[in-house]
Amino acid sequence: MEIKAVFFDLDGTLFNSMRSVSNSTRQAIVDLHRNGIYVGIATGRGPAFCLPLMEELSLDFAVVYNGQYIFTPKEVLYEKPMDKKVVRKLIRYAQKNAREISLGTAHGVGGSGLLKFGETRLASMLAGILPSGTSGIARNSFKHVVRRLAPKNNYLKLLREPIYQMMMVATAKETDSIAAEFSELSITRSNSYSIDLIPKDAGKLSGIQWLGEHYGFDIHETVCFGDSDNDLSMLEAAGYGVAMGNASPAIKEVADYVTDGNNQDGIAKALDFYGLVQYIPGKSFVSKDRNFNQVKEFHKKMDGRTQEYPIAYEAEEASHRADFKVEEIVEFLYAASEHNPDVFRLLVDQLHADVDKAVKKVKRKEHPEDKLTGQVDALMDLLYLTYGSLVLSGVDPYEIFQAVHTSNMAKIFPDGKAHFDTETHKILKPKHWERFAPERKIKRELDRQKRVAKKKWPQLDVED
């Protein structure tokens, strides 16, 4: 069976118990993308929570609010708000029965302070402090403390926006009675203290199926990971449904495969089991810096050289790395000269003078740091200064970096390998690589940024 897309639930699945993503999972996501497989999330959380995570992990799309809202980092693909009559009915029910509720909008979750607090890492830690045998009185006292700290929200104000999902504090025993009261809604649960309420025909599965039609894959060509009851339908329908080791018994019952827990590299191990990635514990790391990971991917493709343990450059290799950087500095000055040879010569002469001045300055300084620390300190200053130059020129580097990365990855030859100049050891460009050259995309993105800036600050008189 060919797998074209992989979906992860968040809490208890993609997230470990510290509400972060393990390095093995980060590496697995990089490898999935390298193998041409879409990667997305399917969660009861909202878009405002998920977007930073999507950008951090380079995820392709997200099914949020249990299928009610679907988007990519660049655009909203699908949205299906709840019927406002049903929403008002549920608010009246909650007020009448003194129940905590929250309303999910495109911009965030509003309503109950208790429910929003329950989504935080602090709440998870406090929940861990209270043992499972703690009496209901103690747990209810904890809730009342939170209620006193959290002000009440104005539901009428929230109702001005589309509502995609509602959340209510309810125990498992209370689920059936609420379901009977709201037969037009589907009730799902991702934790022990609250329920999610969405339209009857909605769910993570329907959201994934909609994405499949949009991107050209079938539900049987997916792998879905989950741990809670709201993951049930997508795990049953997926080509391979994977239950985390920490999943509920009901999820494990329907899963095709039960992997290790979310704190034991369960995702990477399951993907390795199905032959989608190679899991080698402790052999590689993935940074939280997305750009670093993309450059690391580039080096793996080009020459297979990456380093997993911090080491310092020896003198000759350090000279090569400096050579690459100096060439870019000279190109930077050439662009500043506007191709005027006289101005360019003066700028290069000044660069030589600056190098001589820097040599004297470095020689005068004390250097108590070791070789690796000194090199990394200098490289980080270079990186910081580069960002500073972009800041002072008013340029957002995000899309431009992606354009450069795409063009660099296009330097693979038809034989699937990179080719190098025998003398300079620089990467050669395949025939017709010019169509991947980044300059045109950079220019287009800069023009876009200028248009946006002029709309925001029309009073500025800036020449192009």
C-alpha positions in Angstrom: 0.0 0.0 0.0 1.4 3.4 -1.0 1.2 6.0 1.8 0.7 9.6 0.7 -0.2 11.4 3.9 0.4 11.0 7.7 -1.7 12.7 10.3 -1.0 13.3 14.0 -3.3 14.1 16.9 -1.6 16.6 19.2 -2.0 16.1 22.9 -0.8 12.7 24.0 0.5 11.9 20.5 2.6 14.5 18.7 3.3 16.2 22.0 5.1 14.4 24.8 4.1 15.0 28.5 6.2 18.2 28.6 4.0 19.6 25.7 6.9 19.6 23.3 7.8 17.5 20.2 10.6 15.0 20.6 13.7 15.1 18.4 12.9 11.7 16.9 9.5 12.9 15.8 11.0 16.1 14.3 13.5 14.0 12.3 10.7 11.6 11.2 8.7 14.6 9.8 11.8 15.8 7.9 12.3 12.3 6.5 8.6 12.0 5.5 8.8 15.2 3.6 12.0 14.0 1.9 10.1 10.9 0.8 7.3 13.0 -0.8 4.7 12.3 1.9 2.3 15.0 3.2 2.3 15.6 6.9 -0.5 17.2 8.8 -2.3 17.3 12.2 -5.8 16.4 13.1 -6.9 17.9 16.4 -9.6 19.4 18.5 -7.5 22.5 19.1 -8.0 25.7 17.1 -6.0 27.3 14.3 -4.5 30.0 16.5 -2.8 27.4 18.7 -1.7 25.2 15.7 -0.2 27.7 13.3 3.1 28.4 15.1 3.6 24.6 15.4 2.9 24.1 11.7 5.5 26.7 10.8 8.0 25.3 13.2 7.7 21.7 11.9 7.0 22.7 8.2 3.6 20.8 8.3 1.6 20.9 5.1 -1.9 21.3 6.6 -4.1 21.1 9.7 -7.5 19.7 10.4 -8.6 21.6 13.5 -11.7 21.9 15.7 -12.3 18.2 14.9 -12.7 18.8 11.2 -14.6 22.1 11.3 -11.7 24.2 10.0 -8.9 23.2 7.6 -5.9 25.3 6.6 -2.3 25.5 5.5 0.3 28.0 6.8 -0.7 30.2 3.9 -4.5 29.9 3.5 -7.8 28.7 4.9 -9.0 25.8 2.7 -12.3 24.9 4.4 -14.5 26.1 7.2 -17.9 25.1 8.5 -19.3 27.2 11.3 -21.9 25.8 13.7 -25.5 26.9 13.5 -25.8 29.9 15.8 -29.2 28.7 17.0 -27.6 25.5 18.3 -24.7 27.5 19.8 -27.2 29.8 21.7 -29.1 26.8 22.9 -26.0 25.3 24.3 -25.0 28.5 26.0 -28.4 28.7 27.7 -28.1 25.1 28.8 -24.6 25.8 30.3 -25.9 28.9 32.1 -28.9 27.0 33.4 -26.8 24.1 34.7 -23.8 26.1 35.9 -21.5 24.5 33.4 -18.2 25.9 32.1 -18.1 26.3 28.3 -15.8 27.7 25.7 -16.4 28.8 22.1 -13.9 28.1 19.4 -13.4 30.9 16.8 -10.8 31.3 14.1 -8.8 33.6 16.3 -8.9 31.5 19.5 -10.9 30.0 22.2 -13.1 32.3 24.4 -15.3 31.6 27.4 -14.5 29.5 30.4 -11.2 30.4 32.1 -11.1 26.9 33.5 -11.2 25.2 30.1 -8.5 27.6 28.7 -6.4 27.0 31.8 -6.8 23.2 31.3 -5.1 23.6 27.9 -1.9 24.9 29.4 1.3 23.1 30.5 0.8 24.3 34.1 -2.6 22.6 34.2 -1.0 19.4 33.0 1.6 19.6 35.7 -0.9 20.3 38.4 -3.1 17.5 37.2 -0.1 15.2 37.6 0.3 16.4 41.2 -3.2 15.2 42.0 -3.1 11.4 42.1 -5.8 9.5 40.4 -7.4 8.5 43.7 -7.8 12.1 44.8 -11.4 12.7 46.0 -13.9 14.6 43.9 -14.1 17.2 46.6 -10.4 18.1 46.2 -10.6 18.2 42.5 -13.7 20.4 42.6 -12.0 22.7 45.0 -9.2 23.1 42.5 -11.7 24.1 39.8 -13.3 26.7 42.1 -9.9 28.3 42.7 -9.4 28.6 38.9 -12.9 30.0 38.4 -12.1 32.8 41.0 -9.0 33.7 39.1 -10.6 33.7 35.6 -13.1 36.4 34.7 -16.3 35.6 32.9 -16.4 36.1 29.2 -19.1 38.0 27.2 -20.6 35.2 25.0 -22.7 37.8 23.1 -19.4 39.4 21.8 -18.0 36.0 20.8 -21.2 35.2 18.9 -20.4 38.0 16.5 -17.8 35.6 15.0 -18.3 32.2 13.4 -18.2 29.4 16.0 -16.6 26.2 14.8 -16.6 24.1 18.0 -17.8 24.3 21.6 -16.2 22.8 24.7 -17.9 21.9 28.0 -16.7 20.6 31.3 -18.2 17.2 31.8 -17.3 13.9 33.2 -17.5 10.7 31.2 -20.7 9.7 33.1 -22.4 12.9 32.1 -21.7 12.4 28.3 -24.9 10.4 27.6 -27.3 12.8 29.2 -25.8 15.8 27.3 -25.9 13.8 24.0 -29.6 13.1 24.6 -30.2 16.9 25.1 -28.3 17.8 21.9 -29.1 15.0 19.4 -28.1 17.4 16.6 -24.5 17.4 17.8 -21.6 14.9 17.9 -19.8 14.7 21.2 -16.1 13.7 21.3 -13.6 13.7 24.1 -9.8 14.2 24.2 -9.4 14.4 28.0 -11.1 13.3 31.2 -12.6 16.7 32.2 -14.2 18.1 29.1 -16.1 17.3 25.9 -16.0 18.8 22.3 -19.3 19.5 20.6 -19.5 19.7 16.8 -22.2 19.1 14.1 -23.4 15.5 13.8 -21.7 14.9 10.4 -18.3 16.4 11.4 -15.1 14.9 12.7 -11.4 14.4 12.1 -12.2 11.7 9.6 -14.4 13.9 7.4 -11.7 16.6 7.5 -9.0 14.3 6.3 -11.3 12.9 3.6 -11.9 16.5 2.4 -8.2 17.1 2.3 -7.7 13.8 0.3 -10.1 15.0 -2.4 -8.3 18.3 -2.5 -4.7 16.9 -2.6 -5.4 13.6 -4.4 -5.0 10.9 -1.8 -7.5 8.4 -0.5 -8.1 7.7 3.2 -6.6 4.2 2.7 -3.4 5.9 1.7 -2.9 7.6 5.1 -1.4 6.7 8.4 -3.2 8.3 11.4 -1.8 8.5 14.9 -4.0 9.1 18.0 -4.6 8.3 21.7 -8.1 9.6 22.6 -11.7 8.9 21.8 -11.9 11.7 19.2 -9.3 9.8 17.2 -11.4 6.7 16.9 -13.0 7.3 13.5 -9.8 8.3 11.7 -7.8 5.4 13.1 -10.5 2.9 12.0 -10.7 4.3 8.5 -7.0 5.0 7.8 -4.8 2.7 5.8 -2.8 2.2 9.0 -4.3 3.4 12.3 -1.6 3.7 15.0 -2.4 4.0 18.7 0.1 5.5 21.0 1.3 3.3 24.0 -0.5 5.8 26.3 -3.7 5.6 24.3 -7.1 4.7 25.8 -8.2 1.0 25.6 -10.8 1.8 23.0 -8.2 3.4 20.7 -5.9 0.4 21.1 -8.7 -1.9 20.3 -9.4 -0.5 16.8 -5.8 0.3 15.9 -3.8 -1.6 13.4 -0.7 -1.1 15.4 0.1 -0.1 19.0 3.4 1.7 19.3 5.3 3.0 22.3 4.2 6.0 24.3 4.5 9.7 23.4 7.5 9.9 25.7 9.3 6.9 24.2 9.7 7.9 20.5 6.5 6.1 19.7 5.8 8.0 16.4 9.3 7.4 14.9 9.2 3.7 15.9 5.8 3.2 14.2 6.8 5.0 11.0 9.9 2.8 11.0 7.7 -0.3 11.5 5.8 0.7 8.3 9.0 1.4 6.4 8.3 5.1 5.9 11.3 6.4 7.8 14.4 4.9 9.4 14.5 5.2 13.2 18.0 5.1 14.6 17.8 6.1 18.3 20.4 8.7 19.3 22.0 8.9 15.9 20.7 12.3 14.8 19.2 15.4 16.1 16.6 17.9 14.8 16.9 21.5 15.8 14.0 23.7 16.8 15.4 26.1 14.2 13.5 25.3 11.0 16.0 27.0 8.7 18.9 25.0 10.3 17.0 21.8 9.5 16.5 22.7 5.9 20.2 23.5 5.5 21.0 20.2 7.2 18.7 18.5 4.7 20.6 20.2 1.9 24.0 18.9 3.1 22.6 15.4 3.5 21.5 15.5 -0.1 24.6 17.1 -1.5 27.5 15.3 0.1 26.0 13.3 3.0 28.1 15.3 5.4 26.4 16.3 8.6 27.7 16.4 12.1 25.8 15.0 15.1 28.4 15.8 17.8 29.7 19.4 18.2 33.3 19.7 16.9 35.5 22.6 15.9 36.8 23.3 12.4 40.4 22.7 11.7 42.3 25.6 10.1 42.0 24.5 6.4 38.3 23.7 6.6 37.6 27.0 8.5 39.4 28.8 5.7 37.1 27.2 3.1 34.0 28.1 5.1 35.3 31.7 5.4 35.9 31.8 1.6 32.2 31.0 1.0 31.1 33.9 3.3 33.6 36.4 1.9 32.2 35.8 -1.7 28.7 36.6 -0.5 30.0 39.8 1.3 31.6 40.9 -2.0 28.4 40.2 -3.9 26.6 42.3 -1.2 28.9 45.2 -1.9 28.6 44.8 -5.7 24.9 45.1 -5.4 25.3 48.2 -3.3 27.6 49.7 -6.0 24.8 49.4 -8.5 27.3 47.8 -10.9 29.4 51.0 -11.0 33.0 49.7 -11.3 34.5 52.8 -9.6 32.2 52.6 -6.6 32.7 48.8 -6.4 36.5 49.2 -6.4 36.3 51.7 -3.5 34.0 49.4 -1.5 36.4 46.5 -2.0 39.4 48.6 -1.0 37.4 49.5 2.1 36.7 45.9 2.8 40.4 45.1 2.6 41.0 47.9 5.1 38.3 46.6 7.3 39.9 43.2 7.3 43.2 44.6 8.3 41.6 46.6 11.1 39.7 43.5 12.3 43.0 41.5 12.4 44.6 44.1 14.7 41.5 44.2 16.9 41.3 40.4 17.3 45.0 40.2 18.1 44.7 42.8 20.9 41.8 40.9 22.5 42.2 38.2 25.1 40.7 34.8 24.1 40.1 32.6 27.1 37.5 30.5 25.2 38.4 27.2 23.6 38.4 26.7 19.8 34.9 25.4 19.4 33.4 28.1 21.6 35.3 30.9 19.8 34.1 29.6 16.4 30.5 29.2 17.4 30.5 32.6 19.0 31.8 34.2 15.8 29.3 32.3 13.6 26.4 33.3 15.8 27.5 36.9 15.7 27.5 36.6 11.9 24.0 35.2 11.9 22.8 37.9 14.3 24.4 40.6 12.2 22.8 39.2 9.0 19.4 39.3 10.6 20.2 42.8 11.8 21.0 43.9 8.2 17.6 42.5 7.1 15.9 44.3 10.0 17.4 47.6 9.0 16.4 47.1 5.4 12.9 46.2 6.4 12.9 42.8 4.7 11.1 39.7 6.0 13.4 36.8 5.2 11.0 33.9 5.6 9.7 33.4 2.1 13.0 34.4 0.6 14.9 31.7 2.6 12.4 29.1 1.2 13.1 30.3 -2.3 16.9 30.0 -1.8 16.5 26.6 -0.2 14.3 25.3 -3.1 16.9 26.5 -5.6 19.7 24.9 -3.7 17.9 21.6 -3.5 17.4 21.7 -7.3 21.2 21.3 -7.8 20.8 17.5 -7.7 21.7 16.0 -11.1 19.5 13.4 -13.0 21.6 10.6 -11.5 20.3 11.7 -8.1 23.6 13.0 -6.9 25.4 16.3 -6.5 28.4 17.1 -8.7 31.4 19.2 -7.5 34.1 21.3 -9.2 37.3 19.3 -9.0 39.3 22.5 -8.1 37.1 24.7 -6.0 34.9 21.8 -4.6 31.9 24.0 -5.1 28.6 22.5 -6.1 27.9 22.5 -9.8 24.6 23.4 -11.3 22.7 21.0 -13.6 21.7 21.9 -17.1 18.6 24.2 -17.2 19.1 25.0 -13.4 18.4 28.6 -14.3 14.7 28.1 -14.1 15.2 27.3 -10.4 17.4 30.4 -9.8 16.0 32.3 -6.8 16.5 35.9 -8.0 13.1 36.1 -9.8 11.3 34.7 -6.7 13.2 37.0 -4.4 12.3 40.0 -6.6 8.6 39.0 -6.6 8.5 38.6 -2.9 10.3 41.9 -2.3 7.7 43.6 -4.6 4.9 42.0 -2.5 6.5 43.2 0.7 6.8 46.8 -0.7 3.1 46.8 -1.8 2.0 45.6 1.7 4.2 48.2 3.4 2.8 51.0 1.2 -0.7 50.1 2.1 0.1 50.1 5.8 2.1 53.3 5.7 0.9 55.4 2.7 2.5 58.5 4.3 6.0 57.1 3.7 7.7 58.5 0.5 10.0 55.6 -0.4 11.6 55.2 -3.7 12.0 51.7 -5.2 
